[in-house]
Amino acid sequence: MNKLDILKNQWKSQKFDKNFSKEEFFHLTQKKSISSIKWIFIFSCIEFFAYLLFPFVIPDYFDAFEYYKSIHLFEFSIVTSILGYFILSYFMIQFYQNYRKIKATDSIKILIQRVINSRKSVNRYIIYNLTIFLGFLVVVLINAFKYDQNYIDLLDSEASGGVSIVKMGFVIIGIMILVLIFLIGFYYLIYGRYFFKLKKIVKELQIIEE
């Protein structure tokens, strides 16, 4: 017996103070869908405006670009920043469209597809952000060890002291893993609960449909 069959049996065995009709259950689930997708859009708006405010609230934000220039990544850092704004803007619009597309007249089948599409949008958004950030971090680290004299001296001192470059590579990978865990936790905290709510809603709609 798969998870959907188990959920169906649990749903059928529940006792309610009021005997809800199939239509009433559908409208309740529809409201939950609209609410979850609306909050996904709201959080994307908050994230976008927070991203816009970063240069003004983070100390030495613009000094970082001077450092990128010193390791020959000034243009790359600018392009990456613009790409970040573009991706966030694109998905913010997509989240809004997902929210606006849900109508009271939608059938169960159409609503299921709209919820699935909303989940896919959130999933793609998180994957794109993580990919760009990690890619940027890798490029910065590589260039830092090539052009930043502090890193070059560190490598020379470690090599002369008998410490393997491979070990330093593992340290860098460890740092990247920690950053990745932090980012996943951040996105799970903001979007994850609604992402999994939508997954549960799809199952509920599939039960109602049968």
Secondary structure, 3 states (H helix, E strand, C coil): CCHHHHHHHHHHHCCCCCCCCHHHHHHHHHHHHHHHHHHHHHHHHHHHHHHHHHHHHCCCCCHHHHHHHHCCCHHHHHHHHHHHHHHHHHHHHHHHHHHHHCCCCCCHHHHHHHHHHHHHHHHHHHHHHHHHHHHHHHHHHHHHHHHCHHHHHHHHHHHHCCCCHHHHHHHHHHHHHHHHHHHHHHHHHHHHHHHHHHHHHHHHHHHHHC
